[in-house]
Amino acid sequence: MGNLIEIVDSLENKISKLLHIHELLRKKNKELEEIIQENKSREAYLQTQLESFSKENQTLKSANAILGSNEYKRETKLKINSLIREIDQCIVQLSE
């Protein structure tokens, strides 16, 4: 009978330890999920910033070419020609 009580006590201790470890892991998991969410938000913000800077960079390249820089003249001419073609298409559609 005494041996059975020791086994039950041992099982209770082990279960108690497992429950404690489970609770610690649950809390750690929640913390990690919060960190993941923060990182996703930060990534979205940085992606938006990158797109904004990319557009600004393209605008500055075009402005630089218009101001006389030879480096981006070809790109600017191609963009202007593309815009002229779009305007011509709009005029054609309006005249129909």
C-alpha positions in Angstrom: 0.0 0.0 0.0 2.9 2.4 0.9 4.4 1.7 -2.5 1.2 2.6 -4.3 1.1 5.9 -2.4 4.6 6.7 -3.5 3.8 6.0 -7.1 0.7 8.2 -6.9 2.7 11.0 -5.3 5.4 10.6 -7.9 2.8 10.8 -10.7 1.2 13.9 -9.1 4.6 15.6 -9.0 5.4 14.7 -12.6 1.9 15.9 -13.7 2.4 19.1 -11.8 5.8 19.7 -13.4 4.4 19.0 -16.8 1.5 21.4 -16.3 4.0 24.1 -15.2 6.2 23.5 -18.2 3.0 23.6 -20.4 2.0 26.9 -19.0 5.5 28.4 -19.5 5.6 27.1 -23.1 2.1 28.6 -23.7 3.2 32.0 -22.4 6.4 31.8 -24.5 4.4 30.9 -27.6 2.1 33.9 -27.0 5.1 36.2 -26.7 6.6 34.8 -30.0 3.3 35.2 -31.8 3.2 38.8 -30.7 6.8 39.3 -31.9 5.8 37.7 -35.3 2.9 40.1 -35.6 5.1 43.1 -34.8 7.6 42.0 -37.4 4.9 41.6 -40.0 3.6 45.1 -39.3 7.2 46.4 -39.5 7.7 44.5 -42.8 4.6 46.0 -44.3 5.7 49.5 -43.2 9.1 49.0 -44.6 7.7 47.7 -47.9 5.5 50.8 -48.2 8.5 53.0 -47.5 10.5 51.1 -50.1 7.8 51.6 -52.8 7.6 55.3 -51.9 11.3 55.8 -52.1 11.4 53.9 -55.4 8.8 56.1 -56.9 10.6 59.2 -55.6 13.9 57.9 -57.0 12.3 57.4 -60.4 10.8 60.9 -60.3 14.2 62.4 -59.4 15.9 60.5 -62.2 13.3 62.0 -64.7 13.8 65.5 -63.3 17.5 65.1 -63.4 17.3 64.1 -67.1 15.0 67.0 -67.9 17.5 69.4 -66.3 20.2 68.3 -68.6 21.8 65.2 -67.2 22.9 62.9 -69.9 22.7 59.8 -67.7 18.9 59.4 -67.8 18.1 61.2 -71.1 17.2 58.0 -72.9 14.8 56.9 -70.2 13.2 60.3 -70.1 12.8 60.4 -73.9 11.2 56.9 -73.9 8.8 58.0 -71.1 7.9 61.2 -73.0 7.3 59.2 -76.2 5.1 56.7 -74.3 3.1 59.6 -72.9 2.7 61.2 -76.3 1.4 57.9 -77.7 -1.1 57.6 -74.9 -2.3 61.2 -75.6 -2.6 60.5 -79.3 -4.7 57.4 -78.5 -6.9 59.5 -76.3 -7.3 62.1 -79.0 -8.2 59.4 -81.5 -10.8 58.0 -79.2 -12.3 61.4 -78.5 -12.5 62.2 -82.2 -14.5 59.0 -83.0 
